[in-house]
């Protein structure tokens, strides 16, 4: 019967552990399946090294680790590399949970606490956020070290050995070189068993040997990364994830062990040491997975006292027998706090890694498409520039070389991927989108002490003139999508002045943008001049709060308005004759002014002043996309159209249309006894001019192919479009036999 009970107990432990590992692994696999690639900022480089090793057979010992070897094995089994890397990630995660179970069991000698330790490690924010970063070699390293410690601790440690284990925990900073860690861990165990005084000495020496070896390895990696600053205190603190986690690792964890040494099996030092791991994880989660694993016995040890928290005794005999139940409130509270801490930490870690994976899952499809486009349209060896969260994947997937990244380069990349012209002062950043016909121009951002934060913008598509053309009233025109006549930039002593000119069918619009350098203020003016036959009736000029900004209130007065945006007071003063100002707080907060003109010429404008703006100390910087592209040699600029309102709306608008494609306007010609087909596409353009009239416009384009001169005429009116091709040979003994014109239906139909 005892054998049956023992077997049942062993099988129940094994089954519980299998269920925990299976559920955690399945959840991770379901999250990773949402991504085309691995998620996380470290994932591109891990993906590249694993692909080089598993697919190309290229071994780089600087990046080779357990994850790469696992990817190689799973690719051999599945035949798919993308599936193999995800299976290797799940395998590494499962291996860490199993190693945590073995380590906790080796310290506490409780199998149920071992299962709880596996669950706690699998749900720890440190492990899950390391998964979110994509640094699976780091998890593999932690699993190796915990496995080595479990093998070294064959028996339950007493108070002295437990203290040594606590002291060893802060000697093990986080490292991601799994192969080196595995070799050092195995070597430390062998040396401890070989030169120690028997197996008992090995159990004490092994943790310290491993911790010291890993510390030396981490210091050597710091020497490579930081050069002459490798041995500075600042570098060591940075390696631990910051000052707070470094202090917690160096003070709180050994303090818990020392408290255990002073007063063994008391509840409060265990609870303090267990709860101390939570702020450690919150302060530096990506550097604390191994420290969390080594602190698990502290957190789980109070659960061993469940027999002391609730004691049941039988007093007396026969009818006078009384059962006494004694509950230790202090010990019960300690157990509850530890378990509640583990559950709260697990919930925080699970939600954070899920949000990280979901964010990457939404971004990766267009990264893959963009990488394919770059591979097809740029030569090998060319350079690629992109925001930091994208450039790693683009470099890995395309084989292109990323630019050397510094603060100046990141500033340039941010400019060319977000705007056309940018003016930065100590207080404000002003983005002007023209001549790309984008709606948000200009956009005003304020320095908040750390970065520029958007506050307001003027929408050119909503800066509208209501005209009366002849006898027809209510004709609306704006600078948005108008013909761009040019611009100029002047840097004065106290301001940067940008002048732009636009032309519509019935007006000429001169726009002036003044960014003051000595105060947080921006001035925008529009001068509308009506053409012959048109009269300006009204003008409107709105100011919108930036998307995502929190607007507390909007107050309007006579020709002015105030908005409280993200803790800044924004004052708007309108320029012009008697504007009617209104404000709106619901939906998208904004202020609008309407000017009644009834004339042929009118100038309106506004001044935006941000109260409470801080100084950045960065000086004045004026640049545009063309200057920065020439400076770094950017050949292509690709921006993601997150909000169609910002960029050209016509790029994403669905319209009912038919297409005439020049590539499929084909001419069959015969020359010197041979026949071939030519088309205007990819031909030499000899001339291209456009003429406007009262009802529309006419465009004349002349192409020259190898054997033909093709004159294309496009006539556009309000209800009619005519396209005419006139072709004639320009070589001797060349004859035109026949031609074909195709009309295409859009793909969405």
C-alpha positions in Angstrom: 0.0 0.0 0.0 2.9 2.3 0.8 4.4 1.6 -2.5 1.2 2.4 -4.3 0.9 5.7 -2.3 4.5 6.6 -3.1 4.0 5.8 -6.8 0.8 7.9 -6.9 2.6 10.8 -5.2 5.4 10.7 -7.6 3.1 10.5 -10.6 1.0 13.3 -9.2 4.1 15.5 -8.9 5.2 14.6 -12.4 1.7 15.2 -13.9 1.4 18.6 -12.1 4.8 19.7 -13.5 3.9 18.4 -17.0 0.6 20.3 -16.9 2.3 23.6 -15.7 5.0 23.4 -18.4 2.5 22.4 -21.1 0.1 25.2 -20.4 2.9 27.8 -20.2 4.5 26.5 -23.4 1.2 26.4 -25.2 0.4 29.9 -24.2 3.8 31.1 -25.4 3.5 29.2 -28.7 0.0 30.7 -29.3 1.4 34.2 -28.8 4.5 33.6 -31.1 2.2 32.2 -33.8 0.7 35.6 -34.2 4.0 37.0 -35.4 5.5 36.3 -38.8 8.9 36.6 -37.1 10.2 36.5 -33.6 9.0 39.5 -31.4 11.3 41.8 -29.5 14.1 44.3 -30.1 16.8 41.6 -29.8 15.0 39.2 -32.1 16.5 40.4 -35.5 20.1 39.6 -34.5 19.1 36.3 -32.8 17.1 35.4 -35.9 20.1 36.2 -38.2 22.6 34.2 -36.2 20.2 31.2 -36.0 19.5 31.4 -39.7 23.2 31.6 -40.5 23.9 28.6 -38.4 20.8 26.5 -39.2 20.5 27.3 -42.9 23.9 28.5 -44.0 26.1 26.5 -41.7 27.9 29.7 -40.7 29.1 29.6 -37.1 29.8 32.8 -35.2 31.1 32.0 -31.7 30.3 35.5 -30.5 26.5 34.9 -31.0 26.3 31.1 -30.9 24.2 29.8 -28.1 21.6 27.3 -27.0 18.9 28.9 -29.0 20.8 28.6 -32.3 21.5 24.9 -31.6 17.9 24.3 -30.8 16.8 26.0 -34.0 19.2 23.8 -36.0 17.7 20.7 -34.4 14.1 21.8 -35.0 14.8 22.8 -38.6 16.2 19.3 -39.2 13.0 17.9 -37.8 10.4 20.2 -39.4 12.2 21.5 -42.6 10.9 25.0 -41.9 13.2 27.6 -40.4 10.5 30.0 -39.4 8.7 27.3 -37.5 11.9 26.0 -36.1 12.9 29.3 -34.4 9.5 29.5 -32.7 9.7 25.9 -31.5 13.2 26.7 -30.2 11.8 29.7 -28.3 9.1 27.6 -26.7 11.7 24.8 -25.9 14.0 27.3 -24.3 11.1 28.7 -22.2 10.1 25.2 -21.1 13.6 24.3 -20.3 13.9 27.4 -18.0 10.7 26.4 -16.1 12.0 22.8 -15.6 15.3 24.1 -14.4 13.5 26.3 -11.9 11.6 23.4 -10.6 14.8 21.3 -10.1 16.5 24.2 -8.4 13.7 25.0 -6.0 13.4 21.3 -5.2 17.2 21.0 -4.5 16.9 23.8 -2.0 13.6 23.1 -0.3 13.3 19.3 -0.9 9.6 19.8 -1.6 8.3 18.6 -5.0 5.2 20.6 -4.8 7.3 23.7 -4.1 9.3 22.7 -7.2 6.2 22.7 -9.3 5.2 26.1 -7.8 8.7 27.3 -8.6 8.3 26.3 -12.2 5.0 28.2 -12.4 6.5 31.3 -10.6 9.5 31.4 -13.0 7.3 30.9 -16.1 5.0 33.8 -15.0 7.8 36.1 -13.7 8.0 39.5 -15.3 11.7 39.0 -15.7 11.4 35.8 -17.8 8.3 37.1 -19.8 9.8 40.5 -20.6 13.0 38.7 -21.7 10.7 36.8 -24.0 9.2 40.1 -25.1 12.7 41.4 -25.9 13.5 38.3 -27.9 16.7 37.4 -26.0 16.1 33.6 -25.7 19.8 32.9 -25.3 19.5 34.7 -22.0 16.8 32.4 -20.9 18.9 29.4 -22.0 21.8 30.8 -20.0 19.6 31.1 -16.9 18.3 27.5 -17.4 21.9 26.2 -17.7 23.1 27.9 -14.5 20.0 26.8 -12.5 20.5 23.2 -13.8 24.1 23.3 -12.7 23.2 24.6 -9.3 20.5 21.9 -8.9 23.0 19.2 -9.8 25.5 20.6 -7.3 23.0 20.7 -4.4 22.3 17.0 -3.9 20.9 17.5 -0.3 19.0 20.1 1.5 21.2 23.0 2.5 21.6 24.1 6.0 21.7 27.7 7.1 25.3 28.2 6.3 25.0 26.9 2.7 21.8 28.8 2.3 23.6 32.0 3.2 26.4 31.2 0.7 23.7 30.6 -2.0 22.2 34.0 -1.2 25.6 35.7 -1.5 26.2 33.9 -4.8 22.9 35.2 -6.2 24.1 38.8 -6.5 27.4 37.6 -8.1 25.5 36.4 -11.2 24.6 39.4 -13.4 22.6 38.8 -16.5 24.5 37.4 -19.5 23.2 36.2 -22.8 26.2 34.1 -24.1 24.6 30.8 -23.5 27.5 28.6 -24.8 30.1 30.3 -22.6 27.8 30.2 -19.6 27.2 26.5 -20.1 30.9 25.7 -20.4 31.8 27.8 -17.4 29.0 26.3 -15.3 30.1 22.8 -16.1 33.7 23.6 -15.5 32.9 25.2 -12.1 31.0 22.1 -11.0 33.8 19.8 -12.1 36.5 21.9 -10.4 34.5 22.1 -7.2 34.0 18.3 -7.1 37.7 17.6 -8.1 39.5 19.9 -5.7 36.9 20.3 -3.0 36.8 18.2 0.2 34.4 15.6 -1.0 30.8 16.1 -2.2 29.8 18.3 0.8 32.4 20.9 -0.2 31.2 20.8 -3.8 27.7 21.7 -2.8 29.1 24.9 -1.2 31.8 25.8 -3.7 29.8 25.2 -6.9 27.4 28.1 -6.6 30.2 30.5 -5.7 32.4 29.2 -8.5 29.6 29.6 -11.1 28.7 33.0 -9.8 32.3 34.2 -9.9 32.9 32.7 -13.4 29.8 34.4 -14.8 30.8 37.7 -13.2 34.2 37.5 -14.9 32.5 36.7 -18.2 30.2 39.7 -17.8 33.0 42.0 -16.9 34.9 40.8 -20.0 31.8 41.5 -22.1 31.6 44.9 -20.6 35.2 45.5 -21.5 34.4 44.8 -25.2 31.3 46.9 -25.1 32.5 49.9 -23.2 36.3 49.9 -23.7 38.1 52.1 -21.3 35.0 52.6 -19.2 34.5 48.9 -18.6 35.6 49.0 -15.0 33.7 52.1 -14.0 30.9 51.9 -11.4 28.5 53.5 -13.8 29.0 50.7 -16.4 28.4 48.0 -13.8 25.3 49.7 -12.6 24.1 50.1 -16.2 24.8 46.4 -16.7 22.5 45.5 -13.8 19.7 47.6 -15.3 20.2 50.8 -13.3 21.0 52.0 -9.8 17.8 50.6 -8.2 18.0 47.0 -9.3 21.8 47.0 -8.7 21.3 48.1 -5.1 18.5 45.6 -4.6 20.5 42.7 -5.9 23.6 43.7 -3.8 21.7 44.4 -0.6 18.2 42.9 -0.3 18.9 39.4 -1.5 21.9 38.8 0.8 20.0 40.5 3.6 17.4 37.9 3.3 19.9 35.2 3.5 21.6 36.8 6.5 18.3 37.1 8.3 17.7 33.5 7.7 21.2 32.7 9.1 20.5 34.7 12.2 17.1 33.3 13.0 16.4 30.2 11.1 12.9 29.2 10.0 11.4 32.5 11.1 8.7 33.9 8.8 9.6 37.6 8.5 13.1 37.3 6.9 11.7 34.9 4.3 8.8 37.3 3.5 11.1 40.3 3.2 13.5 38.5 0.9 10.7 37.1 -1.2 8.9 40.4 -1.6 12.2 42.1 -2.3 12.3 40.4 -5.7 9.2 42.3 -6.9 10.8 45.8 -7.0 13.9 44.3 -8.4 11.9 42.9 -11.3 10.0 46.2 -11.8 13.1 48.3 -11.9 15.2 46.2 -14.2 13.2 43.2 -15.6 15.4 42.5 -18.5 18.5 42.0 -16.2 16.8 40.0 -13.5 15.6 36.6 -14.8 18.5 34.7 -13.2 18.4 36.8 -10.0 14.7 36.0 -9.8 15.4 32.3 -10.2 18.0 32.4 -7.5 15.6 34.3 -5.2 12.8 31.8 -5.7 13.7 29.7 -2.6 13.4 32.9 -0.5 9.9 33.6 -1.9 8.7 30.0 -1.7 10.3 28.9 1.6 7.5 30.3 3.8 5.1 28.0 2.1 7.0 25.2 3.8 5.6 26.5 7.1 2.0 25.7 6.2 2.2 23.0 8.9 3.3 25.6 11.5 0.8 28.3 10.3 -2.1 26.0 11.1 -1.4 23.4 13.8 -4.0 20.8 14.8 -3.5 19.0 18.1 -5.6 16.4 20.1 -5.8 16.9 23.8 -7.4 14.5 26.3 -8.9 11.0 25.9 -12.3 9.5 25.4 -15.3 11.8 25.8 -13.0 14.5 27.2 -10.9 14.5 24.0 -10.6 18.0 22.5 -9.2 19.0 19.1 -7.3 22.3 19.2 -6.6 24.3 16.1 -3.9 26.9 16.4 -3.5 29.5 13.7 -0.4 31.6 13.5 -1.7 34.9 12.0 1.8 36.2 11.3 2.9 33.1 9.4 -0.4 32.8 7.5 -0.1 36.5 6.5 3.5 35.8 5.4 2.4 32.9 3.2 -0.5 34.9 1.8 1.8 37.9 0.9 4.3 35.7 -0.9 1.7 33.9 -2.9 -0.1 37.2 -3.7 3.2 38.7 -4.8 3.9 35.8 -7.1 0.4 36.0 -8.6 0.5 39.8 -9.1 4.0 39.6 -10.7 2.8 36.8 -13.0 -0.2 38.8 -14.1 1.9 41.9 -14.8 4.4 39.9 -16.7 1.8 38.1 -18.8 0.0 41.3 -19.7 3.2 43.1 -20.7 4.6 40.3 -22.9 1.2 39.9 -24.5 1.0 43.6 -25.4 4.6 43.5 -26.7 3.9 40.5 -28.9 0.6 41.9 -30.2 2.4 45.2 -31.1 5.1 43.4 -33.1 2.4 41.1 -34.7 0.7 44.2 -36.1 4.0 45.8 -37.4 5.8 42.8 -38.9 3.7 42.2 -42.0 4.5 45.5 -43.5 8.2 45.1 -42.4 8.3 41.9 -44.4 6.7 43.6 -47.4 9.1 46.5 -47.2 12.1 44.2 -46.9 11.0 42.5 -50.1 10.6 45.8 -51.9 14.1 46.9 -50.7 15.7 43.7 -51.8 14.2 44.1 -55.3 14.9 47.8 -55.8 18.3 48.4 -54.2 21.6 46.8 -55.1 23.4 44.5 -52.6 25.7 46.3 -50.2 23.6 49.5 -50.2 22.8 51.1 -46.9 19.4 51.2 -45.2 18.1 53.7 -42.7 15.0 53.3 -40.6 13.7 54.0 -37.0 15.5 51.9 -34.4 12.6 49.5 -33.9 12.6 48.7 -37.7 16.2 48.9 -38.9 17.3 45.7 -37.3 14.7 43.6 -39.2 15.3 45.4 -42.5 19.0 44.8 -42.2 18.6 41.1 -41.4 15.9 40.4 -44.0 17.5 42.4 -46.9 21.2 41.9 -46.2 21.7 45.7 -46.5 24.0 47.6 -44.2 22.5 49.9 -41.5 23.9 53.3 -41.1 26.1 54.2 -38.1 23.6 55.5 -35.6 24.2 58.5 -33.5 21.9 61.3 -32.2 22.4 63.4 -35.3 21.6 60.5 -37.6 18.5 59.6 -35.7 17.4 63.2 -35.9 17.8 63.1 -39.7 16.0 59.8 -40.0 13.1 61.1 -38.0 12.9 64.1 -40.3 12.9 62.3 -43.6 10.4 59.7 -42.4 7.9 62.2 -40.9 8.0 65.6 -42.5 9.5 67.8 -45.3 10.8 70.9 -43.5 11.6 71.1 -39.8 12.5 74.0 -37.6 13.7 73.4 -34.1 14.4 76.0 -31.4 15.1 75.7 -27.8 11.4 75.7 -27.1 9.5 74.3 -30.1 9.7 72.0 -33.1 7.7 73.1 -36.1 7.1 70.6 -39.0 6.0 71.9 -42.4 4.7 69.2 -44.8 4.5 71.1 -48.1 5.1 70.5 -51.0 3.8 67.0 -50.4 0.2 68.2 -50.0 -0.2 66.7 -46.6 -3.0 68.0 -44.4 -1.2 68.7 -41.1 0.9 71.8 -41.8 2.4 73.2 -39.7 2.6 70.9 -36.7 3.8 72.5 -33.4 5.5 70.4 -30.7 6.9 71.6 -27.4 10.0 70.5 -25.4 8.8 68.8 -22.1 12.2 68.3 -20.6 12.9 64.9 -22.3 11.5 65.1 -25.9 9.3 67.1 -28.2 5.6 66.6 -27.6 2.9 67.6 -30.1 0.4 70.2 -28.9 -1.4 71.8 -31.9 -1.3 71.9 -35.7 -2.9 73.9 -38.5 -4.7 71.8 -41.0 -4.2 73.3 -44.5 -7.1 71.3 -45.9 -9.4 73.1 -43.4 -7.9 76.6 -44.2 -10.7 77.4 -46.7 -11.8 80.3 -48.8 -15.4 80.5 -49.8 -15.6 82.3 -53.2 -18.2 83.7 -55.5 -17.2 83.0 -59.0 -19.3 85.0 -61.4 -22.9 84.3 -60.3 -21.9 81.0 -58.6 -21.4 81.4 -54.8 -20.0 78.8 -52.3 -16.9 77.7 -54.3 -14.4 76.3 -51.7 -10.7 76.4 -52.3 -7.7 75.8 -49.9 -3.9 75.4 -50.1 -4.4 71.6 -49.7 -3.6 69.8 -53.0 -3.2 73.2 -54.7 -0.5 73.8 -57.2 2.8 74.4 -55.4 4.7 77.4 -56.7 7.8 77.3 -54.5 9.1 78.2 -51.1 12.0 80.0 -49.4 13.6 79.9 -45.9 15.3 82.8 -44.2 17.2 82.6 -40.9 16.9 85.9 -39.1 18.4 86.9 -35.8 15.2 86.3 -33.8 13.2 84.1 -36.1 13.1 81.6 -38.9 10.8 82.6 -41.7 9.4 80.1 -44.3 7.5 81.5 -47.3 5.4 79.3 -49.6 3.1 80.0 -52.5 0.1 78.1 -53.9 -2.2 78.5 -56.8 -5.7 77.2 -57.2 -8.2 77.7 -60.0 -9.4 81.0 -58.6 -6.9 82.2 -56.0 -3.2 82.7 -55.3 -2.2 81.9 -51.7 0.9 83.1 -50.1 1.7 81.4 -46.8 4.2 82.7 -44.3 5.4 80.7 -41.3 7.5 82.6 -38.6 9.1 80.5 -35.9 10.5 82.7 -33.1 13.8 81.6 -31.7 13.8 83.7 -28.5 10.4 82.6 -27.2 8.0 79.7 -27.6 5.8 81.2 -30.3 4.8 80.5 -33.9 3.1 82.8 -36.3 1.2 81.6 -39.4 -0.2 84.0 -42.1 -2.2 83.3 -45.2 -2.6 86.0 -48.0 -5.5 85.1 -50.4 -5.6 87.0 -53.7 -8.6 86.3 -55.9 -8.2 85.9 -59.7 -10.3 87.7 -62.2 -14.0 86.9 -61.9 -13.8 85.7 -58.3 -14.6 87.4 -55.0 -13.6 86.2 -51.6 -16.7 86.0 -49.3 -15.4 84.2 -46.1 -12.2 82.6 -44.8 -11.8 80.1 -42.0 -8.7 79.2 -40.0 -8.8 76.3 -37.5 -6.2 75.2 -34.9 -6.4 71.5 -33.9 -4.9 69.8 -30.9 -2.4 67.1 -31.7 -3.7 63.5 -31.9 -3.3 61.7 -28.6 -2.9 64.9 -26.5 -5.1 65.4 -23.5 -7.0 68.7 -23.7 -8.5 69.8 -20.4 -10.5 72.8 -21.6 -11.0 75.2 -24.4 -11.8 78.9 -23.8 -12.5 81.5 -26.4 -12.6 85.3 -26.4 -12.6 88.1 -28.9 -10.1 87.1 -31.4 -8.3 84.8 -29.1 -8.5 81.4 -27.4 -6.8 79.3 -24.7 -6.3 75.5 -24.5 -4.8 73.5 -21.7 -3.0 70.6 -23.5 -0.9 68.0 -21.6 -0.1 70.4 -18.8 0.8 73.3 -21.1 -1.3 76.5 -21.6 -1.6 77.2 -25.3 -2.6 80.7 -26.2 -3.9 81.4 -29.7 -4.3 85.0 -31.0 -5.9 85.5 -34.5 -4.7 88.1 -37.0 -7.3 89.7 -39.2 -10.5 91.8 -39.2 -13.1 90.8 -36.6 -12.8 87.0 -36.6 -15.7 85.0 -35.1 -13.9 82.5 -32.8 -15.4 79.3 -31.6 -14.1 76.3 -29.7 -14.9 72.6 -29.4 -13.7 70.2 -26.7 -15.6 67.0 -27.7 -14.2 64.5 -30.1 -11.2 66.3 -31.6 -10.7 69.5 -29.7 -10.0 72.6 -31.8 -10.5 76.3 -32.2 -11.9 77.8 -35.4 -12.1 81.4 -36.6 -14.3 82.7 -39.5 -13.5 86.0 -41.3 -16.0 87.8 -43.4 -14.2 89.5 -46.3 -16.3 90.4 -49.4 -13.2 91.5 -51.4 -10.5 90.5 -53.7 -7.6 90.3 -51.3 -7.4 89.3 -47.6 -4.7 88.3 -45.1 -5.5 86.2 -42.0 -3.3 84.5 -39.5 -2.7 83.4 -36.0 0.0 83.4 -33.3 0.4 80.3 -31.1 2.3 80.8 -27.8 3.0 77.9 -25.4 3.2 78.9 -21.8 5.5 76.9 -19.6 7.7 75.6 -22.4 11.2 74.5 -21.2 14.5 75.1 -22.8 16.2 72.1 -24.5 19.6 73.7 -24.8 19.9 72.2 -28.4 20.0 75.5 -30.3 18.3 76.3 -33.6 18.2 73.6 -36.3 16.6 74.1 -39.8 16.6 71.3 -42.4 14.5 69.6 -44.9 14.2 66.1 -46.4 16.3 67.0 -49.5 19.2 68.3 -47.5 19.3 65.3 -45.2 18.8 62.9 -48.0 21.8 64.4 -49.9 23.9 64.4 -46.6 23.4 60.7 -46.0 22.8 59.5 -49.5 19.2 58.4 -49.0 17.9 57.1 -52.3 14.4 56.0 -51.1 12.3 57.3 -48.3 9.5 55.1 -47.2 7.0 56.2 -44.5 4.2 54.2 -43.0 0.8 55.8 -43.5 -0.5 55.3 -40.0 -3.2 58.0 -40.2 -4.3 58.8 -43.7 -5.3 62.3 -42.6 -1.6 63.2 -42.2 -0.5 62.1 -45.6 -1.9 62.2 -49.1 -5.5 61.1 -48.6 -5.8 60.2 -52.2 -3.3 57.4 -51.8 -5.8 55.3 -49.7 -9.1 56.7 -50.9 -11.2 54.3 -52.9 -12.8 55.9 -56.0 -14.8 54.6 -58.9 -12.3 54.8 -61.8 -11.1 53.2 -65.0 -7.4 53.1 -66.0 -5.6 53.6 -69.3 -2.1 52.2 -68.8 0.6 53.4 -71.2 2.4 50.0 -71.0 -0.6 48.4 -72.6 -1.1 50.9 -75.4 0.8 48.8 -77.9 1.9 49.5 -81.5 2.9 46.7 -83.9 5.5 48.0 -86.4 7.5 46.5 -89.2 11.1 47.6 -90.0 13.4 46.0 -92.5 11.4 42.8 -92.6 11.1 42.4 -88.8 8.1 42.9 -86.5 8.0 44.0 -82.9 5.8 45.7 -80.4 6.5 49.1 -78.8 4.6 51.2 -76.1 5.0 54.7 -74.6 6.0 53.3 -71.2 9.7 53.6 -70.5 10.1 55.7 -73.7 12.1 58.9 -73.9 9.8 61.9 -73.0 10.6 64.7 -75.5 8.1 67.2 -74.1 5.3 67.5 -71.6 3.2 70.6 -71.1 -0.2 71.4 -69.6 -2.7 74.1 -70.5 -5.7 75.1 -68.5 -9.0 76.7 -69.5 -12.3 77.6 -67.9 -13.7 74.0 -68.2 -10.6 71.9 -67.4 -7.2 71.3 -68.8 -5.3 69.7 -71.7 -2.0 67.9 -71.4 0.3 67.3 -74.4 3.1 64.6 -74.0 5.5 63.5 -76.7 7.4 60.1 -76.5 10.1 58.6 -78.6 10.5 54.8 -78.8 13.0 52.9 -80.9 10.9 53.3 -84.0 8.0 55.7 -83.2 7.2 59.2 -82.3 4.0 59.1 -80.1 2.0 62.2 -79.3 -0.4 61.7 -76.4 -3.2 64.2 -75.7 -5.3 64.1 -72.6 -8.3 66.4 -72.4 -10.0 66.7 -69.0 -13.3 68.4 -68.3 -15.9 68.2 -65.6 -17.8 65.3 -67.0 -15.5 63.9 -69.7 -11.9 62.6 -70.2 -10.4 62.1 -73.7 -7.1 60.3 -74.4 -5.7 60.3 -77.9 -2.5 58.7 -79.2 -1.0 59.7 -82.6 2.0 57.6 -83.6 4.3 57.9 -86.7 7.5 56.1 -87.5 10.7 58.1 -87.4 13.0 55.6 -89.2 13.4 54.6 -92.9 11.4 51.6 -94.2 9.5 51.4 -90.9 5.7 50.9 -91.1 3.0 51.0 -88.5 0.7 47.9 -88.9 -1.8 48.1 -86.0 -2.3 49.5 -82.5 -4.3 48.5 -79.4 -5.6 50.5 -76.4 -6.9 48.8 -73.2 -9.1 50.2 -70.6 -8.6 48.6 -67.1 -11.0 48.1 -64.2 -9.5 48.7 -60.8 -8.5 45.7 -58.7 -11.0 46.4 -56.0 -13.9 45.9 -58.4 
